[in-house]
Amino acid sequence: MSQTSQELGRWGENRAAEYLQENGYSLIAQNVRTPYGEIDLIVQKIHESSENDLTTVFVEVKTRSSQSFGYPEEAITPRKRENLISAVEHYLQENPDLAGYWRIDVIAIEQYPNRSPIINHFENAVQ
């Protein structure tokens, strides 16, 4: 049975959330809608330079089941970057309690039949 692109995307977001939690991140929110687009995942992790501070990470997840359209991370176009930054800035204005360290990461997932998913985490990928 083949998956729709929405089902594949939802599956990828869930795998990305699991991956992040396994790597020390705490899930804050998933599929947050803003006037500028959706933020797939919002997570937090203790900041590298200070155990008392948290880094809020906004994550864009891209999932592919073939390379027909290239690697998943190649779907982050300049326009998508602008929309992500605007969405994050809007979210931070609406949630001032998250002020402090933040960044935008991309998680690219490739899922092929009869294979474990390939997960690539690009930290601070959108600036």
CORFENPE-V274956 format. One line per field, one symbol per residue. ss: DSSP state (H for helix, E for strand, L for the rest). phi: phi as a letter, one per 20 degrees, with the letter a starting at -180 (. if undefined). psi: psi as a letter, one per 40 degrees, with the letter a starting at -180 (. if undefined). A space follows every 50 residues. Layout:
# CORFENPE-V274956
ss = ???
phi = ???
psi = ???
This chain:
# CORFENPE-V274956
ss = LLLLHHHHHHHHHHHHHHHHHHLLLEEEEEEEEELLEEEEEEEEEELLLL LLLEEEEEEEEEEELLLLLLLHHHHLLHHHHHHHHHHHHHHHHHLHHHLL EEEEEEEEEELLLLLLLEEEEEEEEEL
phi = .eefffffffgfffffffgfffdnedfebcleecfdpedfccccbffgeb fedddedededcccdbegdnfgfffeegffggffffffffffffcffegp fbbddcddcdcdgmcffeddddflfdc
psi = hiiiddddddddddddddddddfeihhdiifhhieeaihdihiiihideh eeiihhhhhhhhhieiedeaideeegiddddddddddddddddegeeeia hiihihhhhhhihfiiihhhhhifdh.
